[in-house]
Amino acid sequence: MNATHPSPALEVALDDALDDELLRRFDVPGPRYTSYPTADRFGDAFDAAQYQRTLVMRSSDSGKSAAPLSIYVHIPFCESVCYYCACNKVITRHHERAVEYLDALATEIELHATALDTGVPVSQLHLGGGSPTFLSDAELTRLMAMLRGAFRLLPDAEVSIEVDPRTVTPQRLAHFRSLGFNRISFGVQDIQPEVQQAVHRVQPFEDVRVLVAAARVQGYESINVDLIYGLPKQTPQTLAETVARVAELRPDRVALYGYAHLPERFKPQRRIVTAELPTGADRVAMLRRAINGFLGAGYEDIGMDHFALPGDALARARRAGRLHRNFQGYGTQPDCDLIGLGVSAIGRMGSSYSQNAKTLPEYYEALAQRRFPVVRGLALDSDDLLRREVIMALMCQGRADLSTRGHAHGVDGAAYFAPELASLQVFVADGLVEIDGGATVQVTPRGWLLVRAIAMVFDRHLQAARARVREGRTGEAGGARFSRVL
């Protein structure tokens, strides 16, 4: 995608752009498309041996082996459970458990260094969880030393860490900065005490204010705040207040996620009182007020659920048409191979995805035998690769030239995607999509909020599952696995 067609932005107030009936009509369950195909399509036919072969292939390809990697490290531990959480986590107050986990990570890192050779360049490193700040300063120091010993962090690498504000002080943030972290993300979710109590995550807003100010003084290049709408006891009015007060802190980025209530899948969510959840109409009103609040405060819409100040690298990448998307969400780095380290971590290597064991015993057992803890994954076929390009172009730039992308894959894009172009006509009729020249799909500013629903049209796996349901061949179309678009 070139810079002449940057992604659309919500440049008009949502109250003027989309009516409630239209929003509700397209507010269906669907993937967030941090990958395509999505992780629910992974299978155990792709195992540790196949993963090792992908690493060997990368190492033997001199051109590819010189390309920078991205690394994600999953730290699963949390001291207490947040009822809304859908992450893979281990709730414990026994901090000594981190020692065994770091020992296992050391083995996993060593296996990768052996397969790829030590010193492979890395342009992105992200610590997520769980709560990475469950680790002590000494343990984080050890982890960073292990990573630097196996990989070569480039001077301009993005090095980020997710932070639970309840577990850190300005002094700890300074230590993280000394370890090379230059980006930081604070999990705030909501500042209202009654909402915090309802989800079992109480943290005074003043503590967040102090930490954001400290991170700015300490020279972090980008400060992010995570928020969630649709939580119990939230109202459009209280969320608008949260948005306004967070905007006053001027974090460089804000991620605003819609809460997906799936208690049948995520046990902690069963502690949420369903009657206290906002109605569908209130959720739409929350989203309207939140988006308009951030736009009014000078933030730019990046895509789907991200906002950034105009000077932030994410906003610059959006304007230039250089936005990318991976398992951590929107980013500025070019598409590259991703190594996932730690329990349940997902990686991408070439035309394949992989995922580690989801439980600590299984993860530890694999590494005790000095084998990669990969238990499932997917080798993409030619159709997957083409559709991945189209879906990611829509999610990141809001535009996909089917003819050009099809030609690069040896097919007639307009003919290949004729069923999808026909399905898009409902979006065209509502002014959400324009189709130029018969084969270029352009999401309009009016349709940008519903880009997930638009991208779903090109998801062969999802559409096949829906067809099976319509034909009565199965009782489930994948909707139970996904959050709603809004």
N, C-alpha and C positions, 0 to 999 in steps of 0.2 A: 504493500500500500504506500503510495507516495504522499508527499505533504500537501498536495493540492486538494485532497479530500479528507480532511480531519474528521474525526467522529462528531456526530451532531451533539448539540448541548441543549439542556433545558433552558433556553434563553427566554422563554415566556413563562409567566406564572402558571402553575398547574391548574389553578382555578379557572383559567381561561382556555386551557389546552385540551383537557380530557374530562368528560363527564363521568359521574359515578357509575352509570349503567355500563359504559364502555369498559371502564377499569374492571368491574366485576366480571364481565363477560370473558375477558382474557386472563383473569386471575386464576390460573389453574396450576396444579403441581407440576414442577419441572426442574431439570438440572440447572445448576449454576454455571456449568461449563468451565470449570477450572481445568478440565481435560475433555477430549473427545477421542474415542468413546469414554463414557463416564465409568467411574470405579465399580459400579454395580455390574458391569459387563466383564470384569476380570474373572478368571477361572484358574483352577489349580493345575491345568495342563501346562501353564507357564510356571516353572519352578526354579529352585536355586541353581540347578545345572544350566538351565536355559539362560538365566540372568548372567551367570558367569560367562557364557559364550558371548553375550552382547558386550560385556566389558572387554573381552579378549579382542573382539572385532574392532572395537573403538581404539584399543591400544595399538593394533596392527595397522590401522589407517593413519598414516603420517599426517595427512591434512586435518583429519577430524580430531586426532589426539592432541593437536596444538590448540584447538578451540577451547575457550574457557568453559568451565563447569559451573553449575549452580548446586549448592548443597543445602539440604534441609535437615535439621536435627530435632527429633521429637523427644521432649522431656515430659514424661506422662504424669509426674507427681503433683498433687495439690494437697494442701493441709485440710481444706474443707470443700464440700460439694456445693456448686452453684446449681440450683434446680433446673435452670434452662439449658444446661450444658449438654451438647451432643458430641463432644470430643472424646477420644479414647484417653482415659485418665485413670490414675490410681490414687485413691484418697487415703492419705496416711499422715500422721504426725511424727513418724519415725524417720528422721532425716538420715539416719545411718543407711537406709535402703539405697540412697543415692550412690554409695560406694560400689556396691555390686553392679549397679546399672552402668556407671562410668567404666568399670572394668570390662563389661560386655561391649560397650561402645568402642573401647580401645581395640578390642579384637576385630570388630566390624570395620573400623577405620583402617586397621592394618591389612585386612583382606582386600580392601579396595586399593590401597596403595600398592600392594603386591601385583594385583591384576592390571592396574593402570600405569604403574611406575610412580614413584615418589616425585612430587614437584609439579603435578598437573596444575595448570592455572585455574583459579576460581574467581569468578567475577561477582558472585552472590553467595552470601551465607546467611541463613535465617534460623534462629532458635525459636521453636514454638512448643505448644503443649496442649493440656496440662499447664504447668507454670514453670518456665525455665528458671524463674527467680526462687524456686524451691531450693535450688542448689546454692550452697554457700559461696562466698567470694573465692575461697581457695579451690572449690570444686569447679567453678566456672573458669578459673585460671588454668586448672589442669586440662579441662576440655579444650580450651582454645589452644593450649600448647600441643595437645594431641593432633588437632586439626592442622595447625601450622607445620607440624612435623611431617605430615603426610601430603599436604597440598600446598600450593603456592598462592596465597591470597594476593591478588593484584593490588597495586597502590590505590586504585580508584574503585576497589570492590565495595559493593553495598553490603554492610555487615549489620544485621538487625536482630533485635531481641524483643520478644513479647514480655510485658511486665505486668504483674499483679500489683497495683499500687499499695495493697495492704502488706506487701512483703519487702518493700524497699524504703530507703532513705535517700536524701540527696548525696550522702557519702557513698552509698552503694552505686548510685548512678555514675558518680565520678570514677569508681573502680571499673565499671563496665566500659566507660569511655577509654580508660587506660589500656584495656584489653583489645581495643580496636573497634568496638561497636560504634557506628556512626549514625544509626537509625534506631528509633525506639518506638514501641507501640504500647500505649496504656489501655488496659481493659477497664473501661469505666461503666459502660452499659446503660446506666441511668443514675441521675444524681438525687432522685426523690427518696427520702428515707422509707416511706411506706412501700415503694416498689422494691427497694433494696431488701427490705425485710421479707417481702413476699417471695423473693428468689434466693434468699439466704446468701446475700453478698452485700454486707454493710461496709461502706467506706465513705468517710466524710469528704465532701467536695473540696473543702479547704486543703486536705492532704493532697488531692490531685493537683490543685492550683500550685502548691509549693513544689511538687515534683516536676510539673511542666516548666515552671520558671527556672528550676535548677538545671534541667536538661538543656534549656536554651542557653543559659550562661556557660554551660560546660561544652558547648559547641557541637551538639548533635545536629547533623545536616537536615534531618527530617524527623518531626515528632508527629505521631499518629495517635488518635483517640478512637477507640471502638465504642459504638453505641448500638443499642438494640431497641426496636419498636415492636409493639405487640405483646409486651410483658404484662403479667397480672397487675392490676391496679393502676396501670397507665391510662391516661386520657389524652386527647389531643391537646388540651391546655397544659397539662404537666409536661408532656414531651416537648412542646414548644418552649417552655421555660428551660428545660434541659438543653435544648439546642442553642438557645440564646446565651446561656451561661457558658457553655463549652466554647461557642464561637468567640466569646470575650477573651478566652485564653489564647486564641489565635494558634492552635496547633496547625502544622503545615498541611496535615491530611486528616480526614475524618472518614471512617467506615461506618455506615448506617445499615445494619442488617435487620431483616424481618425475622422475628421469632417464629420458628416452626415447631408447633406443638405436636410431637409424635411420641406420646407416652408408651405406646406399644413397642417402640424400638428403643427408647432411652429411659431407663429405669428412674433416674433422678427426677424426670419431668412428671412422674406420677405424684410427686409431692406438691405440685402446683394445683391450686384450687381452680378448676376449670371455669367455675362461675365468675371468677375474678378476671378472666381474660377479656380484653376488649372485643367488641363485635366487629364483624367485617367492615361495616360502615365506618366505625371509629378507626380501624386500621388504615383505611384509605384516607381519612381525614388527618391522621397522624403523619402519614407519608407526605401528603400535600403540604402541611404546615412545616414539616422538617425540611423538605427540599426548598421551599420558598424562604425558610429562615436562613439556610446556609447560602443560597444565592443572594439573598438580601444583605448578608454579612460579607459579601465579596468573594465567596468561594466559587470555584468552577465545578460543574458536574463532569466527572471523569467517565462514569459509566455505571449503570445498574445501582450501585450502593456506595460509591466512593466520591468524595469531594476533596478538592485541594486548592490552596491559595495559588494565585496566578504565577508566582515565582517558583513554586515547587517543581521538582523534576518531573513528577507525574503529570502535572498540568501542561508543562512544556511538551512532553512526549505526546499527549493527546492532541494538542494543537498542531503538532508536526506530523501526525499520523504514524507515530512510532510506538504506540501503546502495544503492550503484549500482555498475555494472560497465562498464568500457570496455577499450580496447586495452592499458592499463597495469595492468589487474586491478581489484580492488575499490577503491572510493573513496567519499568523502563528498559530493562535489559533485553537484548535480542534473544529470540528463541534459542535455547540451548539445552544440552543434556542436564538432567537433574538427578543427583544422588540423594536418596532418602535414607537417613540413618536413624536407628532407634525403633522401638516397638511400634508397629502399625504404619510406619512411614512409607510414603508412596514416592516412587522415582520414575523417571522417564529416561530411557537410553535408546537413541536412534528411533526406530519405528516400533518401540515396545514400551509398555508400562509394567511396573512391578510393585508389589506391596509386601512389607515384612509381616511376620507373625503378629497377631493382635493381642496376645497375652504374654506376660512376662515369662512364665515357665517355658513356653514354646520358644520364645525369643532366646532365652538363656541357654536352652538345650542345644539349639542349632549352633550357637557360637562356641559353646563348650566343645563341640565336635569340629570347630574351625571350618564351618561352612556358612555361606550366606543365609540369613534368616528369611529369605524370600519364600512365601508360601502360595502366592497367586499373582496373576498378571495377565497381560494380553499382548500378543504380537499383531500389529495392525496390518490389515490387507490394503490393497490399492484404493478401494472404495473408502475405507476409514481415513486414509491419508488425505484424500481429496476433500472429503466432508469436514475433516478437522480444519483444513485451511479455510473453507467457506465459513464455518461456524465461528472460528476465532476472528476472522475478518469482520464479521457482523458484530461480535461482542466487543471488539476493540476499536474498530474504525466506523462501524455502522454502515459498511458498504462492502459488497462482494461482487466482483466482475466474474461471472460464471464462465464466460467465453474464454477469457485469458487464463483463468485457473484450470479450466478443463483442458485447454490446449497444452498446458504444461504437463498434464497427466495423460495426454494422448487420446482425449475424448472430445466430442462436441459438447461443450458445457450446456448450451441451451437445450439440446435434445436430451442429454443425460439427466438434467434436472427439470424436465418438462412437467412431471407430476408435482414437484415442489413449487414451480412457478404458478401452476394452476391453483395450488392450495393457498398461495400468498394473496390471491385476489381478494379474499375477505379482509386482509389487512390494507390492501390498496383502497378498497371501497371506503374504509374508515379513515383514510388519510394518514395511516401509520407507516406505510411503505410506498415507495415509488419504484417502478421498474423501467429503467432507461435502456433504449435500444433492444428491448426484448430479452436481455440477459444480465443486466446490471441491477442488483438489488440495493436500494438505498433506503436506509431507515431515516424517517423524517424526525425533526425535533419533537414533533407530537408523538411519535412512536418509540422514542428512545427509552422511555420508562418500561416499555413492554418488550425490550429487545430479547429477553430470554424466550418469550413465547414465539417470537419471530424465528429465532435460531432453532427452536424445537422442530420446525417444519422440515429442516434438513437432517434431523437425527433419525437415521435409518433404523437403529435398534429400538428407539422409543416408539416410532410409528409402527414398526412390526408388532411390538407388544400390544399396542392399542388395537391393531387389526385383529389380533388373536382374541382379544376380549370381545370385540364386536361380533366375531364369528362364533363365540361361545366355546373356544378351544382352551381358554384359561380364565381364571377369575381375577387376575391382577395385571394391571397395565403399567406398573412401575410408579404410579402416583403416590403410593404409601411410602415410597422411599425418599421422596423429594419434598422440599418446601414449596409453598405457593409462590408464584411470580411476585406478588405484592405482599 
